[in-house]
Amino acid sequence: MNTFYDNMELLPEAKTIRDLHQKDMRSAREKLFMFLSGWLGGPYRYIAAFGHLRLRARHLPFPIGEVERDQWLICMRKTLNDMPIDHVFKEQLIMAFTQTADYMMNQEQAEG
């Protein structure tokens, strides 16, 4: 999943979420790999290292609204689109990531 953070660092439309991260994103890269390993059915590396996922609680220190959610999803969609994986599986992943990104939101939505 290095490509995900490469996209975050390179895509101008991801600047807001990039700025929420530390300058050196090695730790973020490793934690995402560890999380996805278990989330996708492999070893639960993240839980072994850090305990229960507590995804929402771990993200509460960061303001996550529509802009941040959407930028995160832009990076994830680009990452998945660049991978040689089955289209149906890719769509299932996008739906699951979208639900998770929605759940991470902790800021009021902008009024239309």
N, C-alpha and C positions, 0 to 999 in steps of 0.2 A: 504494500500500500504506500510505498514511497511516492508513487505517482500522484496520489491524492495531495500530499503536502507540497510536491513540486508544483502542482497546479495552483495551490493556494499561494505559493510564493511568486508565481509567474503571472497569474491572471490579474489584470488591473481591476476587474469586477469583483475580486475577492479581497480587496484591500482592507475592508472593515474587519473581517474575521482574521486576516493575517495579523493585523495590529493587536488583536487580543492575545496573541501567542508571544512567548519569549522569542528573542532574536534567534537563539539556537533552538531549533525544533527537533533535535535528536530525541529528546524524551517524549515529545508528543508523537513522533513517528513510531517509536518503540511501543508506546502504550496502545496506539491504534492497532498495530500488528497483534499485540497480545490479546486485546479485546476481540478483534475479528477472528482470531484463531478459535476461541471458544464459541463465539456467536455463530460461526459457520459450521460448528460440529466437531472441531478439533480439540486439542488440549485446552483446558481453562487456564492459560498462562497468566492472564490478568488477575483472576481471582486468587491464584496461588501466590502471586507477588504482592497484591494490594488488598485482598479481602473482597467482600461483596461489592458488586459493580456500583451500586448507588449512583447511577448515571446522572440523574437529575440533581441530586445533592452535590455531586462533584462539579457540576457546571453552574451552580447558583452564583458563585463569585463573578461570573462573566455575564454581562448584559446580552441576552439572546432574544431578539425580536424578529420580526419578519425579514428585515434586511440581512441579519446574520444567518438566519435559517436558510434563506434563499441563496446566499453566497456559499454556504457550506454545501448545499445541494448542487449548485453549479459545479463545484469542484468534484463532488462524488459522481455526478452524471458523466462529466468529461472523463474521469478515471475509468468508469465502467464502460463507456463507449469506446475507449481506446484498448479495451481488453478483448481477446478472442473468446468470448463466452456466448453460450446459447442465448438467443434473443428473449425467449420466455423467462429464463432464469434471470437475465439482466433486468427485465421489467419487474419481476418479483422482488429482486434486491432493491430496486429504486422505490418501490412501494413501501418496503420495510424501512428503508433509510428515511423516507419522507415521514412516516409515522413516528419514528424515533426523533427526527429533527423537530417535528411539531411538539413532541412531548418535552423537549429540552427548552422550549421557549419560556422565558421568565419575565418578559417585558410586555406591557400592554400593546395590543395591536393598534396600528394607526387607523384613525377613523377616516372613512371614505367620503 
